[in-house]
Amino acid sequence: MTLFGDPAIWLPIVFAGLMGLSILIYVILDGFDLGVGVLFPMARENEKDIMIASIGPFWDANETWLVLAIGLLLVAFPTAHGAILTALYLPVAIMLIGLILRGVAFEFRVKAPEEWRRFWNRSFFVGSLMTTLSQGFMLGIYIMGLEYTATSVAFAVLTAACLTLAYAFIGSAWLIHKMADDFQRRAVRWAQRALVGVVVGLGAVSIVTPLVSARVAEKWFSFPELMLLAPLPLMCGALIVLLWMALRALPTPDDRWNWFPFAAAIVLFTLAFFGLAYSFYPYVVLDQLTIYEAASAPESLIIILFGALFVLPMILGYTVLAYTVFRGKAQALTYY
């Protein structure tokens, strides 16, 4: 026993929290810039440069959170890392190819000769779409317990489509905040359409997860948990209604509320994430492997914790600094 109790108990919880925080930040931050990539074909040719400019200072740093999350999974929960990545090998490979293609297209589209511009614009869209679809497919298979059956694959295809629309929604919300005039009005219309996919995705995950696991169903629908957890779905529903009303009212003449859809999307994603985390806890693989069974030895986790507590504030500080420095409306894309 230590000053904080049994490290075999609290250390896995701490690392699960750190890993969950990294995944949540990644989904929000890289989600919006992936969403901008998914929306690329809907924009006019003269608008694509400013779309790139709106995410240019952030996109590569946003992916740092994915690296951190996977790194924490590897060092803190090696057993789970092996099980998850073995089951998801193919979609992970597709995601990595998409990220590489997207990164190359991001740099080449501006610097390449004019006749290659459309090719790299399409490549940026394809790389973004590959990444979002593979992440959504992985989410579906993960929720279904890493099993490949006809039902689980069908559900994973649904979550792939819905997560892509969710990223398109938060990407549209980002463009509402960063753009002006006619482009901003069109981004509002994109967000209205994509919000339908967000609702379908949230509903599908909320319905399927209790059906897959009797333990999850008991956690949500037994008494008094049902009463204590009721505010979570109610808040999600209220937030979706507020979002729909806000999108119908935007843009306002003074552009004062352009930030609201993006802020509301962050809250909605956070609520959905906490609901999923509550459903899974204490399992890292649904009903198969707990965080305590998958965790590394406490002696190893203590050493890793010091490193994580050093690295995490640095990444978080840089993220805050970048979004502070480059706040405001996007400017024309230039390379010097």
C-alpha positions in Angstrom: 0.0 0.0 0.0 1.1 3.6 -0.7 0.1 7.0 0.3 -2.6 6.9 -2.4 -3.8 3.4 -1.8 -3.2 0.3 -4.0 -1.3 1.4 -7.2 -2.7 -1.7 -8.9 -6.1 -0.1 -8.6 -5.6 3.6 -9.1 -2.8 3.6 -11.7 -4.9 1.8 -14.4 -7.8 4.2 -13.7 -5.4 7.2 -14.1 -4.0 5.9 -17.4 -7.5 5.0 -18.7 -8.5 8.6 -18.0 -5.4 10.0 -19.7 -5.9 7.8 -22.7 -9.6 8.7 -22.8 -8.8 12.4 -22.6 -6.3 12.1 -25.5 -8.9 10.3 -27.7 -11.6 12.8 -26.9 -9.3 15.8 -27.7 -8.2 14.0 -30.9 -11.8 13.3 -32.0 -12.7 17.0 -31.5 -9.6 18.7 -32.9 -8.7 16.3 -35.8 -12.4 15.7 -36.3 -13.0 19.2 -37.5 -10.0 19.3 -39.9 -10.9 15.9 -41.2 -14.4 17.2 -41.7 -13.1 20.2 -43.7 -11.4 17.7 -45.9 -14.6 15.6 -46.3 -16.4 18.9 -47.3 -13.8 19.7 -50.0 -15.9 18.6 -53.0 -18.8 20.8 -51.9 -16.7 23.9 -52.0 -16.0 26.1 -55.0 -12.5 26.0 -56.5 -11.7 29.5 -55.3 -12.8 28.6 -51.7 -10.5 25.6 -51.2 -7.4 27.6 -50.4 -9.1 29.5 -47.6 -10.5 26.2 -46.3 -6.9 24.9 -46.1 -5.8 28.2 -44.5 -8.5 27.7 -41.8 -6.9 24.4 -40.6 -3.3 25.0 -41.7 -1.8 26.0 -38.4 -3.5 23.2 -36.5 -4.0 20.0 -38.5 -0.6 18.3 -37.9 -0.6 19.2 -34.2 -4.1 17.8 -33.9 -2.8 14.4 -34.9 -0.4 14.5 -32.0 -3.2 13.5 -29.7 -3.8 10.3 -31.7 -0.1 9.4 -31.3 -0.3 10.1 -27.6 -3.5 7.9 -27.2 -2.0 5.0 -29.0 1.3 5.4 -27.1 -0.5 5.3 -23.8 -2.5 2.2 -24.9 0.8 0.5 -25.9 2.8 1.2 -22.7 0.0 1.1 -20.1 -2.3 -1.6 -21.5 -0.1 -3.8 -23.8 -2.5 -6.7 -23.7 -5.4 -4.6 -24.9 -3.1 -2.9 -27.5 -2.3 -6.3 -29.0 -6.0 -7.5 -29.0 -7.4 -4.2 -30.4 -4.8 -3.6 -33.1 -4.8 -7.3 -34.1 -8.6 -7.2 -34.6 -8.5 -3.8 -36.3 -5.3 -4.3 -38.4 -6.9 -3.6 -41.8 -8.9 -0.5 -40.9 -5.9 0.9 -39.1 -3.8 0.3 -42.2 -6.4 2.1 -44.3 -6.5 5.0 -41.8 -2.7 5.4 -41.9 -2.7 5.4 -45.7 -5.5 8.0 -45.6 -3.5 10.2 -43.2 -0.3 9.9 -45.4 -2.2 10.7 -48.6 -3.9 13.6 -46.9 -0.7 15.0 -45.5 1.1 14.8 -48.9 -1.9 16.4 -50.7 -2.0 19.2 -48.1 1.5 20.2 -49.0 1.6 19.5 -52.7 -1.8 21.1 -53.7 -0.4 24.6 -53.3 3.1 24.0 -54.5 2.4 21.8 -57.5 1.8 23.2 -61.1 -1.7 24.4 -61.8 -2.6 21.3 -63.9 -2.0 19.1 -60.9 -4.1 21.2 -58.5 -7.4 19.3 -59.0 -5.6 16.0 -58.6 -4.2 17.0 -55.2 -7.5 18.5 -54.1 -9.2 15.2 -54.9 -6.4 13.4 -53.0 -6.9 15.5 -50.0 -10.6 14.6 -50.0 -9.9 10.9 -50.6 -7.3 10.8 -47.8 -9.7 12.6 -45.4 -12.6 10.2 -46.4 -10.5 7.1 -46.0 -9.4 8.3 -42.5 -12.9 9.1 -41.3 -14.6 6.0 -42.7 -11.9 3.7 -41.2 -12.2 5.4 -37.8 -15.9 5.0 -37.8 -15.6 1.3 -38.9 -13.1 0.7 -36.0 -15.5 2.3 -33.6 -18.3 0.0 -34.7 -16.2 -3.2 -34.4 -14.9 -2.0 -31.1 -18.4 -1.5 -29.7 -19.3 -5.0 -31.0 -16.5 -6.6 -29.0 -14.0 -6.9 -31.8 -15.9 -9.6 -33.4 -16.4 -9.9 -37.2 -19.9 -11.2 -37.9 -22.5 -10.1 -40.5 -24.3 -8.0 -37.8 -21.1 -6.4 -36.4 -19.8 -5.5 -39.9 -23.2 -4.0 -40.8 -23.2 -1.9 -37.7 -19.6 -0.9 -38.3 -20.5 0.3 -41.8 -23.3 2.4 -40.2 -21.0 3.9 -37.7 -18.4 4.6 -40.4 -21.0 6.6 -42.3 -22.3 8.4 -39.2 -18.8 9.3 -37.9 -18.0 10.7 -41.3 -21.1 12.9 -41.1 -20.2 13.8 -37.5 -16.8 15.0 -38.7 -18.4 16.9 -41.6 -20.7 18.5 -39.0 -18.0 19.7 -36.7 -16.0 20.7 -39.8 -18.9 22.8 -41.0 -19.2 24.3 -37.5 -15.5 25.3 -37.7 -16.1 26.9 -41.1 -19.1 28.9 -39.8 -16.7 30.3 -37.2 -13.8 31.0 -39.5 -15.6 32.1 -42.7 -17.8 35.1 -43.6 -20.5 36.1 -46.0 -21.7 33.7 -48.6 -19.3 30.9 -47.7 -20.4 31.1 -44.1 -24.1 30.8 -45.2 -23.3 27.7 -47.2 -21.3 26.2 -44.3 -24.5 26.6 -42.2 -26.4 24.6 -44.8 -23.7 21.9 -44.7 -24.0 21.7 -40.9 -27.8 21.4 -41.0 -27.5 18.3 -43.3 -24.7 16.7 -41.4 -26.4 17.1 -38.1 -28.9 14.4 -39.2 -26.0 11.9 -39.4 -24.9 12.9 -35.9 -28.4 12.2 -34.5 -28.5 8.8 -36.3 -25.1 7.8 -35.1 -25.8 8.8 -31.5 -29.1 6.9 -31.6 -27.5 3.8 -33.2 -24.7 3.5 -30.6 -27.1 4.2 -27.7 -29.4 1.4 -28.9 -26.9 -1.2 -29.9 -24.5 -1.0 -27.0 -27.0 -2.2 -24.4 -28.2 -4.9 -26.8 -24.7 -6.2 -27.2 -24.0 -6.4 -23.5 -26.4 -7.3 -20.7 -23.9 -5.7 -18.3 -24.2 -2.3 -20.1 -28.0 -2.6 -20.2 -28.0 -3.2 -16.4 -25.7 -0.2 -15.8 -28.0 2.1 -17.7 -31.5 0.8 -17.0 -31.4 -0.5 -13.5 -32.6 1.7 -10.6 -31.3 4.2 -9.3 -28.7 4.4 -12.2 -31.6 5.2 -14.6 -32.6 8.3 -12.7 -29.0 9.4 -12.1 -28.0 9.0 -15.7 -31.2 10.4 -17.3 -29.7 14.0 -17.5 -27.0 12.7 -20.0 -29.3 11.8 -22.9 -31.6 14.6 -22.0 -28.8 17.1 -22.3 -27.7 15.6 -25.6 -31.3 15.9 -26.9 -31.6 19.5 -25.7 -28.3 20.4 -27.2 -29.3 19.0 -30.6 -32.5 21.0 -30.5 -30.5 24.2 -29.6 -28.0 23.4 -32.4 -30.8 23.0 -35.0 -32.4 26.3 -33.8 -29.1 28.1 -33.9 -28.3 26.9 -37.4 -31.7 28.1 -38.6 -30.9 31.6 -37.2 -27.3 31.8 -38.4 -25.5 33.8 -39.6 -26.6 36.8 -37.5 -26.1 40.3 -38.8 -23.3 41.1 -36.3 -21.8 37.6 -36.6 -21.8 37.4 -32.8 -22.9 33.8 -32.5 -20.7 32.2 -35.1 -18.8 30.3 -32.4 -21.9 28.6 -31.0 -22.2 25.6 -33.3 -18.6 24.6 -32.9 -18.7 25.1 -29.1 -22.0 23.1 -28.9 -20.5 20.3 -31.1 -17.6 20.0 -28.6 -20.0 19.7 -25.7 -22.1 17.1 -27.7 -19.1 15.0 -28.6 -17.9 15.2 -24.9 -21.3 14.0 -23.6 -21.4 11.2 -26.1 -17.8 10.2 -25.2 -18.6 10.1 -21.5 -21.7 8.0 -22.1 -19.6 5.5 -24.0 -16.9 5.5 -21.4 -19.4 4.8 -18.7 -20.8 1.9 -20.6 -17.4 0.3 -21.1 -15.9 0.9 -17.7 -14.1 -1.1 -16.2 -13.5 -2.9 -19.5 -11.1 -1.8 -22.2 -12.4 -4.5 -24.5 -16.2 -4.9 -23.9 -17.0 -7.7 -21.5 -13.6 -9.4 -22.3 -10.7 -7.5 -20.8 -10.7 -5.0 -17.9 -8.3 -2.2 -17.5 -6.8 -4.0 -14.4 -6.2 -7.2 -16.3 -4.7 -5.4 -19.3 -2.5 -2.9 -17.3 1.3 -3.1 -17.1 2.9 -3.7 -13.7 2.4 -0.8 -11.2 6.2 -0.3 -11.1 6.2 0.4 -14.9 3.1 2.5 -14.7 4.7 4.8 -12.1 7.7 5.5 -14.3 5.4 6.1 -17.4 3.2 8.4 -15.3 6.0 10.8 -14.7 6.7 10.9 -18.4 3.0 11.4 -19.2 2.6 14.2 -16.7 5.6 16.0 -18.3 4.5 15.5 -22.0 0.8 16.1 -21.6 1.0 19.7 -20.3 3.5 20.6 -23.1 1.2 19.3 -25.8 -1.8 20.9 -24.2 0.0 24.2 -23.8 1.1 24.2 -27.4 -2.4 23.4 -28.5 -3.9 26.3 -26.5 -1.1 28.7 -27.8 -1.8 27.7 -31.4 -5.5 28.3 -31.2 -5.0 31.6 -29.4 -2.5 32.9 -31.9 -4.5 31.9 -34.9 -7.9 32.9 -33.6 -10.3 34.9 -35.7 -11.4 34.6 -39.3 -9.3 32.7 -41.8 -7.1 34.7 -44.1 -6.0 34.1 -47.7 -3.6 31.2 -48.0 0.0 32.3 -48.7 3.4 30.6 -48.8 6.5 32.6 -48.5 
